[in-house]
Amino acid sequence: MQRRYHKLDSDSLLNELRDSMVALHLGYDCINTDKHGLDARKSQSVEFLEIKQVSFSSQSWSATFNDTTLEKAQVFKDPRTTLAVGVWESIADLLFIVYGQHRNIGDYLERKFIECKQAQRRSTQTLSLSKLLKEYGFYIKPIISAQKCQDLLANKYGSCFRDRFRDD
């Protein structure tokens, strides 16, 4: 498959496949296969999706923003931009997606970028799934059963976020 589609970098191919799965589950049908830019958009509107990936076995479930810039921060202030975090059990087993929009994510990234620039260090930021759900009002789209998702979240955070589930 890699040779057929000229995708010889395995890491990039895996990321494209994962991004595509998350995007399609959320109704975004145009996938960006370039290294730069937002990961997906809806073909019938001007709605964009930025996708982060998290391993189920990771110590912390967080969206990581590497090399944040002011331009990246501005993107998250735009109500047409949605952030999605796919939680994966293995290389191809998507468990659930945490997704939503909130202008304060852009404000947070901008503030942190400025702090890092003043300290002369690389601007890499993280936002936990718990914070995205509690403070930013994000939703959960279960791929496995909703009950299993609730159990996983309860085990991880002590709360199952029942009111945050959507299956649209």
GUVO-171199 format. One record per residue (C-alpha): residue number from 1; residue in three letters; y, z, x. Coordinates in Angstrom, 1 decimal, decimal comma. Example, Ala and Ser with C-alpha at 12.3 -4.5 7.8 and 13.67 -1.06 7.14 Angstrom:
<torgus>
+-----+---------+--------+--------+--------+
: num : residuo :      Y :      Z :      X :
+-----+---------+--------+--------+--------+
:   1 :     ala :   -4,5 :    7,8 :   12,3 :
:   2 :     ser :   -1,1 :    7,1 :   13,7 :
+-----+---------+--------+--------+--------+
</torgus>
This chain:
<torgus>
+-----+---------+--------+--------+--------+
: num : residuo :      Y :      Z :      X :
+-----+---------+--------+--------+--------+
:   1 :     met :    0,0 :    0,0 :    0,0 :
:   2 :     gln :    2,4 :    0,8 :    2,8 :
:   3 :     arg :    1,9 :   -2,5 :    4,5 :
:   4 :     arg :    2,1 :   -4,4 :    1,2 :
:   5 :     tyr :    5,5 :   -3,0 :    0,3 :
:   6 :     his :    6,7 :   -2,7 :    3,9 :
:   7 :     lys :    7,1 :    1,1 :    3,6 :
:   8 :     leu :    5,6 :    2,1 :    7,0 :
:   9 :     asp :    7,4 :    5,5 :    7,2 :
:  10 :     ser :    5,0 :    7,8 :    5,4 :
:  11 :     asp :    7,6 :   10,6 :    4,8 :
:  12 :     ser :   10,0 :    8,1 :    3,2 :
:  13 :     leu :    7,3 :    6,6 :    1,1 :
:  14 :     leu :    6,1 :   10,0 :   -0,2 :
:  15 :     asn :    9,7 :   11,0 :   -1,0 :
:  16 :     glu :   10,3 :    7,8 :   -2,9 :
:  17 :     leu :    7,1 :    8,3 :   -4,9 :
:  18 :     arg :    7,9 :   11,9 :   -5,7 :
:  19 :     asp :   11,5 :   11,0 :   -6,6 :
:  20 :     ser :   10,2 :    8,2 :   -8,8 :
:  21 :     met :    7,9 :   10,6 :  -10,7 :
:  22 :     val :   10,6 :   13,2 :  -11,3 :
:  23 :     ala :   13,1 :   10,5 :  -12,3 :
:  24 :     leu :   10,8 :    8,8 :  -14,8 :
:  25 :     his :    9,9 :   12,1 :  -16,4 :
:  26 :     leu :   13,6 :   12,7 :  -17,0 :
:  27 :     gly :   14,3 :    9,2 :  -18,3 :
:  28 :     tyr :   16,0 :    7,7 :  -15,3 :
:  29 :     asp :   14,6 :    4,2 :  -14,7 :
:  30 :     cys :   16,5 :    2,9 :  -11,7 :
:  31 :     ile :   15,2 :    4,5 :   -8,4 :
:  32 :     asn :   17,3 :    4,3 :   -5,3 :
:  33 :     thr :   15,0 :    3,5 :   -2,4 :
:  34 :     asp :   17,8 :    3,5 :    0,2 :
:  35 :     lys :   18,2 :    6,6 :    2,4 :
:  36 :     his :   21,7 :    7,3 :    1,2 :
:  37 :     gly :   23,2 :    7,8 :   -2,3 :
:  38 :     leu :   21,9 :    9,5 :   -5,4 :
:  39 :     asp :   18,2 :    9,2 :   -6,1 :
:  40 :     ala :   18,2 :    7,6 :   -9,5 :
:  41 :     arg :   20,3 :    6,4 :  -12,5 :
:  42 :     lys :   19,8 :    5,4 :  -16,1 :
:  43 :     ser :   20,0 :    1,6 :  -16,5 :
:  44 :     gln :   21,6 :    1,8 :  -19,9 :
:  45 :     ser :   24,4 :    4,3 :  -18,9 :
:  46 :     val :   26,3 :    5,7 :  -16,0 :
:  47 :     glu :   24,2 :    8,8 :  -15,5 :
:  48 :     phe :   22,9 :    9,7 :  -12,1 :
:  49 :     leu :   20,2 :   12,0 :  -10,7 :
:  50 :     glu :   19,9 :   13,9 :   -7,5 :
:  51 :     ile :   16,4 :   15,1 :   -6,8 :
:  52 :     lys :   15,2 :   17,9 :   -4,6 :
:  53 :     gln :   11,5 :   18,8 :   -4,0 :
:  54 :     val :    9,9 :   22,2 :   -3,6 :
:  55 :     ser :    6,4 :   23,1 :   -2,7 :
:  56 :     phe :    4,7 :   25,6 :   -5,0 :
:  57 :     ser :    3,4 :   27,5 :   -1,9 :
:  58 :     ser :    6,9 :   27,8 :   -0,4 :
:  59 :     gln :    8,2 :   31,4 :    0,0 :
:  60 :     ser :   11,3 :   30,5 :   -1,9 :
:  61 :     trp :   11,8 :   27,9 :   -4,5 :
:  62 :     ser :   15,2 :   26,5 :   -3,7 :
:  63 :     ala :   17,1 :   23,2 :   -3,8 :
:  64 :     thr :   18,3 :   22,5 :   -0,3 :
:  65 :     phe :   21,4 :   20,4 :    0,4 :
:  66 :     asn :   21,3 :   19,2 :    4,0 :
:  67 :     asp :   24,4 :   18,2 :    5,8 :
:  68 :     thr :   26,7 :   18,8 :    2,9 :
:  69 :     thr :   30,0 :   16,9 :    2,9 :
:  70 :     leu :   33,1 :   17,1 :    0,6 :
:  71 :     glu :   32,0 :   13,8 :   -0,9 :
:  72 :     lys :   28,5 :   15,3 :   -1,8 :
:  73 :     ala :   30,2 :   18,3 :   -3,3 :
:  74 :     gln :   32,5 :   16,2 :   -5,4 :
:  75 :     val :   29,5 :   14,3 :   -6,9 :
:  76 :     phe :   28,2 :   17,5 :   -8,4 :
:  77 :     lys :   31,5 :   18,2 :  -10,1 :
:  78 :     asp :   31,0 :   14,9 :  -12,1 :
:  79 :     pro :   29,4 :   15,6 :  -15,5 :
:  80 :     arg :   27,4 :   12,3 :  -15,1 :
:  81 :     thr :   25,4 :   13,8 :  -12,2 :
:  82 :     thr :   22,3 :   15,8 :  -12,9 :
:  83 :     leu :   20,4 :   17,8 :  -10,3 :
:  84 :     ala :   16,6 :   18,0 :  -10,6 :
:  85 :     val :   14,1 :   20,1 :   -8,6 :
:  86 :     gly :   10,5 :   19,1 :   -8,8 :
:  87 :     val :    8,0 :   21,9 :   -8,1 :
:  88 :     trp :    4,8 :   20,4 :   -6,6 :
:  89 :     glu :    1,4 :   22,1 :   -6,2 :
:  90 :     ser :    0,1 :   19,5 :   -3,8 :
:  91 :     ile :    1,1 :   16,2 :   -2,4 :
:  92 :     ala :    1,0 :   14,5 :   -5,9 :
:  93 :     asp :    0,6 :   17,3 :   -8,4 :
:  94 :     leu :    4,0 :   17,8 :  -10,1 :
:  95 :     leu :    4,0 :   21,2 :  -12,0 :
:  96 :     phe :    7,4 :   21,3 :  -13,6 :
:  97 :     ile :   11,0 :   20,2 :  -13,1 :
:  98 :     val :   14,1 :   22,3 :  -13,2 :
:  99 :     tyr :   17,1 :   20,2 :  -14,1 :
: 100 :     gly :   20,7 :   20,4 :  -15,3 :
: 101 :     gln :   24,4 :   19,9 :  -14,7 :
: 102 :     his :   27,1 :   22,4 :  -13,8 :
: 103 :     arg :   30,5 :   21,8 :  -12,2 :
: 104 :     asn :   30,3 :   25,0 :  -10,3 :
: 105 :     ile :   27,5 :   23,6 :   -8,1 :
: 106 :     gly :   30,1 :   21,2 :   -6,7 :
: 107 :     asp :   32,6 :   24,1 :   -6,2 :
: 108 :     tyr :   29,9 :   26,1 :   -4,4 :
: 109 :     leu :   29,0 :   23,3 :   -2,1 :
: 110 :     glu :   32,6 :   22,6 :   -1,3 :
: 111 :     arg :   33,3 :   26,2 :   -0,5 :
: 112 :     lys :   30,3 :   26,5 :    1,7 :
: 113 :     phe :   31,1 :   23,2 :    3,5 :
: 114 :     ile :   34,6 :   24,6 :    4,3 :
: 115 :     glu :   33,1 :   27,9 :    5,6 :
: 116 :     cys :   30,6 :   26,0 :    7,8 :
: 117 :     lys :   33,3 :   23,7 :    9,1 :
: 118 :     gln :   35,5 :   26,6 :   10,1 :
: 119 :     ala :   32,5 :   28,3 :   11,8 :
: 120 :     gln :   31,6 :   25,0 :   13,4 :
: 121 :     arg :   28,0 :   24,9 :   12,2 :
: 122 :     arg :   25,9 :   22,5 :   10,2 :
: 123 :     ser :   26,5 :   22,7 :    6,5 :
: 124 :     thr :   23,0 :   23,2 :    4,9 :
: 125 :     gln :   23,1 :   25,1 :    1,5 :
: 126 :     thr :   20,4 :   26,3 :   -0,8 :
: 127 :     leu :   20,3 :   27,3 :   -4,4 :
: 128 :     ser :   17,3 :   29,1 :   -5,8 :
: 129 :     leu :   15,6 :   27,9 :   -8,9 :
: 130 :     ser :   16,2 :   31,4 :  -10,4 :
: 131 :     lys :   20,0 :   31,0 :   -9,8 :
: 132 :     leu :   19,9 :   27,5 :  -11,3 :
: 133 :     leu :   18,2 :   28,8 :  -14,4 :
: 134 :     lys :   20,1 :   32,1 :  -14,8 :
: 135 :     glu :   23,6 :   31,3 :  -13,6 :
: 136 :     tyr :   23,9 :   27,5 :  -14,1 :
: 137 :     gly :   21,9 :   27,2 :  -17,4 :
: 138 :     phe :   19,4 :   24,7 :  -16,1 :
: 139 :     tyr :   16,3 :   23,7 :  -18,1 :
: 140 :     ile :   12,6 :   23,5 :  -17,4 :
: 141 :     lys :   10,6 :   20,4 :  -18,2 :
: 142 :     pro :    6,9 :   21,3 :  -17,9 :
: 143 :     ile :    4,5 :   18,7 :  -16,7 :
: 144 :     ile :    1,5 :   21,0 :  -16,9 :
: 145 :     ser :    1,3 :   23,3 :  -20,0 :
: 146 :     ala :    4,3 :   25,3 :  -20,9 :
: 147 :     gln :    2,2 :   28,4 :  -20,9 :
: 148 :     lys :    1,1 :   27,8 :  -17,3 :
: 149 :     cys :    4,7 :   27,2 :  -16,3 :
: 150 :     gln :    5,8 :   30,5 :  -17,9 :
: 151 :     asp :    3,0 :   32,3 :  -16,1 :
: 152 :     leu :    4,0 :   30,8 :  -12,7 :
: 153 :     leu :    7,7 :   31,7 :  -13,2 :
: 154 :     ala :    6,8 :   35,2 :  -14,4 :
: 155 :     asn :    4,7 :   35,7 :  -11,2 :
: 156 :     lys :    7,5 :   34,3 :   -9,0 :
: 157 :     tyr :   10,5 :   35,9 :  -10,6 :
: 158 :     gly :    9,3 :   38,5 :  -13,0 :
: 159 :     ser :   10,7 :   36,4 :  -15,9 :
: 160 :     cys :    9,3 :   33,3 :  -17,6 :
: 161 :     phe :   12,6 :   31,8 :  -18,9 :
: 162 :     arg :   11,1 :   31,0 :  -22,3 :
: 163 :     asp :   14,5 :   29,9 :  -23,7 :
: 164 :     arg :   15,0 :   27,4 :  -20,9 :
: 165 :     phe :   12,0 :   25,1 :  -21,7 :
: 166 :     arg :   12,6 :   21,6 :  -22,9 :
: 167 :     asp :   10,1 :   18,8 :  -23,5 :
: 168 :     asp :   12,6 :   15,9 :  -24,1 :
+-----+---------+--------+--------+--------+
</torgus>
